[in-house]
Amino acid sequence: MTRRAAAERALSMPRSAIREIMALASTRENVIHLEIGEPDFSTPEHIITGAFNAVKEGFTKYTPNPGLPTLRAGIAEHVSNRPGCKVDPEQVVVTTGAVGGLFGALMAVTDTEDEVLVPDPGWPNYESIVHLAGAKAVRFNLDLKSGFVPSASQVETLITDKTKAIMINSPGNPTGVVFSHQTMKEIFELAGRYGLYVISDEVYEDIVFEGEHVSAASYGLEDQLFLISGASKSYAMTGWRLGYVICPSDLANVVASLQEPVASCAPSISQKAYEVALSADQNCVMDFREIYRRRRDVLVEEFGNTGLLPVVPAGAFYSLVNITDRHAKKGSLEFAKKLLLETNVAVVPGITFGPSCDHYVRVAFTTDDKALRKGLRILRDFIRHG
Ligand code: PLP
């Protein structure tokens, strides 16, 4: 007998178009990488030393499902330092990256056939996780005309009896947009009215250039909020796989219990390293932010007068670039492939982030200024003449 097929749930999981570009880029030499969504810095030395010390002290074993009590307390204190935020350690679950936190939150609140409102454009993993949870992703548009922020009245038209949660992401990937107090207020009013959970992905919270990061945790709704963040972007710790969820304590118990069969707990060594990251001075976070800001300014210098920047990014380390109607006819994936093959510059096709985004590609400021400037110039010329 031939063996049975792989699971339909696994095979039908939506997958990101970025894989095609990365696979193509890996076959070539001297590529300028504007596609990579992770900091290009090493983890700061004091955090690495903290990890080594933890290993020597014996932190090499399982931890409780929700994480080390000391780290849960450290995260609660860290988030409570923000204006209007009050978090208790029992509300904190330490997870395997923010992605583990998003997975835990969605698994904790969605049943089969529930609907989850997901931003378009938005990080493609949202849709994949909703799919794995057996629920259905319903896209809401981040409207270019309003600067890629959600419109509560438009979102409202998508709410049905099955809608369980809305996912938001500020600072945003791929837009670099930072939500204002007003936007957050409108989302929370809507969620409150319909009893929806808000799953707020704030993994880029420390990378804000203009204005301030407005955390969902300042908006009350203690009973309906899942705040997700972590170490990856703020401290250049992507490989340590360390994130967290903050939610009502009864749901934190659910999220923690879901970790048992999936990861048991976040890596103990990374948990200790993150304790060091949070308790030390935050100069490295500020230094990284300044570098991203400088690179963002390079982007504005190269693209500011072209009409090709839909918005000037105010946070995160990404920008969308408009590829114009001429290229958009063939779609952003074709454009990104052609750009790579003809010029050796790698970018992410906008279609990766949702059907509304096929007119764009995403560039990341995760390479040094010189390569970034060169790559952006090539991209600009290619959009015009390629
Ligand atoms: N959320 C967004 C919007 C991201 O862009 C990423 C990574 O690129 C993550 C979450 C995942 O972060 P982590 O490395 O902590 O899992």
Boltz pocket constraint, residues with backbone or C-beta under 6 A from the ligand:
constraints:
  - pocket:
      binder: B
      contacts: [[A, 37], [A, 96], [A, 97], [A, 98], [A, 99], [A, 100], [A, 123], [A, 169], [A, 171], [A, 172], [A, 173], [A, 201], [A, 203], [A, 229], [A, 230], [A, 231], [A, 232], [A, 233], [A, 238], [A, 242], [A, 243]]
      max_distance: 6.0
